[in-house]
Each structure stands twice: as C-alpha cells, then as structure tokens.
C-alpha cells in the first residue's frame, strides 16, 4: 500500500466528498507474471492475436450487505452499474449478466477495518462458477475496492477470490468496478513493479525500442517489467491523478520522461479520464476466460455453463394505477399495476417521496400489493418500475405514477364494521369452499380480491346479498394467499392457505 502525497490529498479533497480513492489489490505474484509473459510471448510472436469473434458471457453474483443504519446498496444503482460495466467491456467481447443477488442481513459485516473480514465473507458466501462481488464499506481502510487475481484468494478453486467493493465508489459513473474486474481477470496496474523505484534499471522503461542501446541506453523491457504489456505506456504513478492537471514528472533509467496513459481503466487516473483497455489487456482477459492453444484459461470455469437465453427488452413499461396526484390510497395496503415490457422477466418497483427512495423491491409480475408501513398519511408520492432480465439491465425506469397516501387500516369511521366479516376455513383442502361471513353487511356491495405472495391479483369478484358467501378456489395452486375485502370505507384483509 502506498501513502498518498499531500499534494494529491489536497487535489482529491476538492474532487471527492470521500477519502476512499485507492485499490487494495495486492501486487501480482511471480506465478501471475509468468502467466502474463507466456500469453504475451504467444501474442507478440503472432500465434494468438486478439479476435473478438464471440461474446463471452460471465455470471455475476452480487452480495449486498445491510449497513448498521439498515440501509442497503441500491438495486437500481446496481442495475445501472452492470449496464455501465458491459459498455466498458464491450470492446473486449465480454458480457456480464446478473446470475443472482444475495442479501446479507448482518450489519457487523458492513464496515471493514481489515482485509480479514472480506476473506471471511468470501470463505462463507462465495458461490462456485460465478464472479462474487460484495458491496460493503471500505472507508476505514481508505479503499474503493480490491480483487483477487486468478488462482489466489479465499475459497476453493471454482469459488476462489472475488471483488470487494466500497459502496461510495460503486455509484453510477465510477470506474472502480471495471478496474477491479480487470484484476480479477489477471490485469496488473500499469505501474506495478515500477512505482517503488522508477529510475531503477529493472523498472519499466519508457522506450519501446528493443534495440535502443545507442549511447549506453537500456532497450525496451516492457515484455518482462511493469505490467508486461508493451501497448500500455510505462507508468509510475500509484496515487490518484487527474488528466486535467499536471501529473508528477519522473525520469526512467535512460533519462526519458514517463508519460502515463490516463485513458486506461487499470491506471490510477480519475474516473472521468479512463475509457479503455489496451489490445494486450483485452487479449489477456479473454485468454483468462477462454484459454488458447498453449495456455489454459485460469478462470475458464466461469463460462462453462452457457448463459440462459434472454430476449432483449425493446420497450419500457407504462404505469396504470395509481396515476393521479389526487388519488388517495391506504398507507399500508396499496395496489399498483403497470404494462408488461417486452423481454422483461422482472421489474424493480420503487416508491419515492421528493425523489428519495422509500420502497424498492423486485417483482416478477406486472402488479404489486404494497403492505408496508413506510408511507406517511397525507404525503404525496411517485412510483415507477424498471424492467430488466438477467442479461439486459440498461432500460431506465418508467415514467412516474403519482398518488397520495391516505389512512391506515382501522382509522376510518366504518372500519369497526370490518370485524363483522369472517373468513373460514383459513386452511383449505382441495375442493373445499372459502366461506365469507358478512353478518349485517349482506346488503353492502363489497369487493373481494385474492393475491399471491408475489402481489399478483389472481381472483376478484363482488360480494352482495348473501349473509354467507361461498367461493370456489378450484384450480388454485397450493400455498399462502392474501385476501382483501373493501367497500365504502370498509376494509379487511386476511390470509388463507390452500393445501
């Protein structure tokens, strides 16, 4: 780990509101350098040039840890960050897809004071044959993130290592995830092996001429020094630096001035500067996943299982109800509905107040029943859905719907009359009828609705004129269901189980 100079601390304090600005990935091992030199020799000898003739699909498992305050890394942000990651890796022919999300409800694992916590988490939670990415807080150790090179890190072979990402550095527009993923796929920093002593004879030299020996000069050594890539300029800056400013001046052993490439994702330039991987870096990452005629891919296990088929999402959803600022809904029981987006298999449903997220949940259907307690009576809210599937996360949220939160259950004048409504039996065997007792409410026009646990409304009908209503649930799958009965200020809900 390198200490950040006072000059750069002052610069970064103006550019960032947080102090996390470094990568904590350990320097490459000799085995990794040997691996890179082997791949590089084959490339430079013309045996294995870069051919982007196929897309390599790589599964992501995202581990989201609950903070001590109860907050979590935003699912909405995560979808956009995956979209941005795929844009950055598209020239390499590498596509990442969302395999699964694991919520870790243990606040003691959120703030890391050492690398030991991350290692313990990877030992415990890593899944095999996927890229395991964790979202935590690394601020206490001053890091934006770190990753493990192939064949290193906690866990057995098919589940070893992963990426540990700090939430403040995992926001939209940040390049840290692309940087750490590069390490995971065997890319060093361009300054590795040089920043400790840039003028040393064994540090990477600026020249790329292998015959540059006139006047006692040393020839190029990019094949065995620095990051082992000859199409990345020699670098020595191991602290964050801005392409808009004046980077430090440093000479190599030949007296040539270093000119680090700020456009490389693997450099330490600021986020707005980096925008590419070099051809040799791309070739190395693809070889790590795919292998070649002489080298086995050290993370080839990630692409053995094909990505499940997915249709592209060609259009967004449209909110249906509620969608009027004057519509008042119950604060703890609200029904939302929207149109299907072609190609979507899931929707991120969100409720917002003054632009701040109140509720965020993934729904598999085009309707959802909210039964929480986070809405404030009388307050105005917006809501939207964001369609996605495991392979396509770039569709933005739909246009907003609007509503106003009303009273909770039990606060209306007529709510006491809901006690006269009874549901029985609540445990139904096959062929058994659900009976609803209305007592003195037989002449009321009441609406009966039945929902499954995913919030889908699967049955509705009007109750009127009978003291006891009998409803057939023939064909209903086994499971737990929610019942909602409403009408003219009366509201009752309950649960039944179909055996």
Secondary structure as the mmCIF struct_conf table of DSSP 4:
data_model
#
loop_
_struct_conf.conf_type_id
_struct_conf.id
_struct_conf.beg_label_comp_id
_struct_conf.beg_label_asym_id
_struct_conf.beg_label_seq_id
_struct_conf.end_label_comp_id
_struct_conf.end_label_asym_id
_struct_conf.end_label_seq_id
HELX_LH_PP_P HELX_LH_PP_P1 UNK A 3 UNK A 5
HELX_RH_AL_P HELX_RH_AL_P1 UNK A 6 UNK A 15
BEND BEND1 UNK A 17 UNK A 19
STRN STRN1 UNK A 22 UNK A 23
HELX_LH_PP_P HELX_LH_PP_P2 UNK A 25 UNK A 29
HELX_RH_AL_P HELX_RH_AL_P2 UNK A 30 UNK A 44
TURN_TY1_P TURN_TY1_P1 UNK A 45 UNK A 46
BEND BEND2 UNK A 47 UNK A 48
BEND BEND3 UNK A 54 UNK A 54
STRN STRN2 UNK A 56 UNK A 65
HELX_LH_PP_P HELX_LH_PP_P3 UNK A 66 UNK A 67
TURN_TY1_P TURN_TY1_P2 UNK A 68 UNK A 69
BEND BEND4 UNK A 70 UNK A 70
HELX_RH_AL_P HELX_RH_AL_P3 UNK A 75 UNK A 89
HELX_RH_3T_P HELX_RH_3T_P1 UNK A 90 UNK A 92
TURN_TY1_P TURN_TY1_P3 UNK A 93 UNK A 93
STRN STRN3 UNK A 94 UNK A 104
HELX_RH_3T_P HELX_RH_3T_P2 UNK A 107 UNK A 109
TURN_TY1_P TURN_TY1_P4 UNK A 110 UNK A 110
STRN STRN4 UNK A 111 UNK A 111
BEND BEND5 UNK A 113 UNK A 114
HELX_RH_AL_P HELX_RH_AL_P4 UNK A 115 UNK A 125
HELX_LH_PP_P HELX_LH_PP_P4 UNK A 126 UNK A 127
TURN_TY1_P TURN_TY1_P5 UNK A 128 UNK A 129
BEND BEND6 UNK A 130 UNK A 130
STRN STRN5 UNK A 131 UNK A 136
STRN STRN6 UNK A 137 UNK A 137
HELX_RH_3T_P HELX_RH_3T_P3 UNK A 139 UNK A 141
TURN_TY1_P TURN_TY1_P6 UNK A 142 UNK A 142
STRN STRN7 UNK A 143 UNK A 147
TURN_TY1_P TURN_TY1_P7 UNK A 150 UNK A 151
BEND BEND7 UNK A 153 UNK A 155
HELX_RH_3T_P HELX_RH_3T_P4 UNK A 157 UNK A 159
STRN STRN8 UNK A 163 UNK A 166
HELX_RH_3T_P HELX_RH_3T_P5 UNK A 167 UNK A 169
BEND BEND8 UNK A 170 UNK A 171
TURN_TY1_P TURN_TY1_P8 UNK A 172 UNK A 173
HELX_RH_AL_P HELX_RH_AL_P5 UNK A 176 UNK A 184
TURN_TY1_P TURN_TY1_P9 UNK A 185 UNK A 186
TURN_TY1_P TURN_TY1_P10 UNK A 190 UNK A 196
TURN_TY1_P TURN_TY1_P11 UNK A 198 UNK A 199
BEND BEND9 UNK A 200 UNK A 200
TURN_TY1_P TURN_TY1_P12 UNK A 201 UNK A 202
BEND BEND10 UNK A 203 UNK A 203
HELX_LH_PP_P HELX_LH_PP_P5 UNK A 204 UNK A 205
BEND BEND11 UNK A 206 UNK A 206
TURN_TY1_P TURN_TY1_P13 UNK A 210 UNK A 211
HELX_RH_3T_P HELX_RH_3T_P6 UNK A 214 UNK A 216
TURN_TY1_P TURN_TY1_P14 UNK A 222 UNK A 224
BEND BEND12 UNK A 225 UNK A 225
TURN_TY1_P TURN_TY1_P15 UNK A 226 UNK A 227
BEND BEND13 UNK A 228 UNK A 228
TURN_TY1_P TURN_TY1_P16 UNK A 230 UNK A 231
BEND BEND14 UNK A 232 UNK A 232
BEND BEND15 UNK A 239 UNK A 239
STRN STRN9 UNK A 241 UNK A 241
TURN_TY1_P TURN_TY1_P17 UNK A 243 UNK A 244
BEND BEND16 UNK A 245 UNK A 245
HELX_LH_PP_P HELX_LH_PP_P6 UNK A 247 UNK A 249
STRN STRN10 UNK A 251 UNK A 251
TURN_TY1_P TURN_TY1_P18 UNK A 253 UNK A 254
BEND BEND17 UNK A 255 UNK A 255
HELX_LH_PP_P HELX_LH_PP_P7 UNK A 256 UNK A 256
STRN STRN11 UNK A 257 UNK A 257
HELX_LH_PP_P HELX_LH_PP_P8 UNK A 258 UNK A 258
TURN_TY1_P TURN_TY1_P19 UNK A 262 UNK A 263
STRN STRN12 UNK A 264 UNK A 264
TURN_TY1_P TURN_TY1_P20 UNK A 265 UNK A 266
BEND BEND18 UNK A 267 UNK A 268
STRN STRN13 UNK A 269 UNK A 269
TURN_TY1_P TURN_TY1_P21 UNK A 271 UNK A 273
STRN STRN14 UNK A 276 UNK A 276
HELX_RH_AL_P HELX_RH_AL_P6 UNK A 279 UNK A 290
BEND BEND19 UNK A 293 UNK A 295
TURN_TY1_P TURN_TY1_P22 UNK A 298 UNK A 299
HELX_RH_3T_P HELX_RH_3T_P7 UNK A 300 UNK A 303
BEND BEND20 UNK A 304 UNK A 305
HELX_LH_PP_P HELX_LH_PP_P9 UNK A 306 UNK A 309
BEND BEND21 UNK A 315 UNK A 315
STRN STRN15 UNK A 319 UNK A 321
BEND BEND22 UNK A 322 UNK A 322
TURN_TY1_P TURN_TY1_P23 UNK A 325 UNK A 326
STRN STRN16 UNK A 328 UNK A 329
STRN STRN17 UNK A 330 UNK A 330
TURN_TY1_P TURN_TY1_P24 UNK A 331 UNK A 332
STRN STRN18 UNK A 333 UNK A 333
STRN STRN19 UNK A 334 UNK A 338
HELX_LH_PP_P HELX_LH_PP_P10 UNK A 339 UNK A 341
TURN_TY1_P TURN_TY1_P25 UNK A 342 UNK A 343
BEND BEND23 UNK A 345 UNK A 345
STRN STRN20 UNK A 346 UNK A 353
TURN_TY1_P TURN_TY1_P26 UNK A 354 UNK A 355
STRN STRN21 UNK A 356 UNK A 363
BEND BEND24 UNK A 364 UNK A 366
STRN STRN22 UNK A 367 UNK A 370
BEND BEND25 UNK A 373 UNK A 373
HELX_LH_PP_P HELX_LH_PP_P11 UNK A 375 UNK A 376
TURN_TY1_P TURN_TY1_P27 UNK A 377 UNK A 378
STRN STRN23 UNK A 380 UNK A 388
BEND BEND26 UNK A 390 UNK A 391
HELX_LH_PP_P HELX_LH_PP_P12 UNK A 397 UNK A 400
STRN STRN24 UNK A 401 UNK A 405
HELX_LH_PP_P HELX_LH_PP_P13 UNK A 407 UNK A 408
TURN_TY1_P TURN_TY1_P28 UNK A 409 UNK A 410
BEND BEND27 UNK A 412 UNK A 412
HELX_RH_3T_P HELX_RH_3T_P8 UNK A 413 UNK A 420
STRN STRN25 UNK A 422 UNK A 424
BEND BEND28 UNK A 426 UNK A 426
STRN STRN26 UNK A 427 UNK A 428
HELX_LH_PP_P HELX_LH_PP_P14 UNK A 429 UNK A 429
TURN_TY1_P TURN_TY1_P29 UNK A 430 UNK A 431
HELX_LH_PP_P HELX_LH_PP_P15 UNK A 432 UNK A 433
STRN STRN27 UNK A 434 UNK A 437
HELX_RH_3T_P HELX_RH_3T_P9 UNK A 439 UNK A 441
TURN_TY1_P TURN_TY1_P30 UNK A 442 UNK A 443
BEND BEND29 UNK A 444 UNK A 444
STRN STRN28 UNK A 446 UNK A 452
TURN_TY1_P TURN_TY1_P31 UNK A 453 UNK A 454
STRN STRN29 UNK A 457 UNK A 463
BEND BEND30 UNK A 465 UNK A 465
BEND BEND31 UNK A 467 UNK A 467
STRN STRN30 UNK A 468 UNK A 471
TURN_TY1_P TURN_TY1_P32 UNK A 474 UNK A 475
HELX_LH_PP_P HELX_LH_PP_P16 UNK A 476 UNK A 477
BEND BEND32 UNK A 478 UNK A 478
STRN STRN31 UNK A 479 UNK A 487
TURN_TY1_P TURN_TY1_P33 UNK A 488 UNK A 489
STRN STRN32 UNK A 490 UNK A 498
#
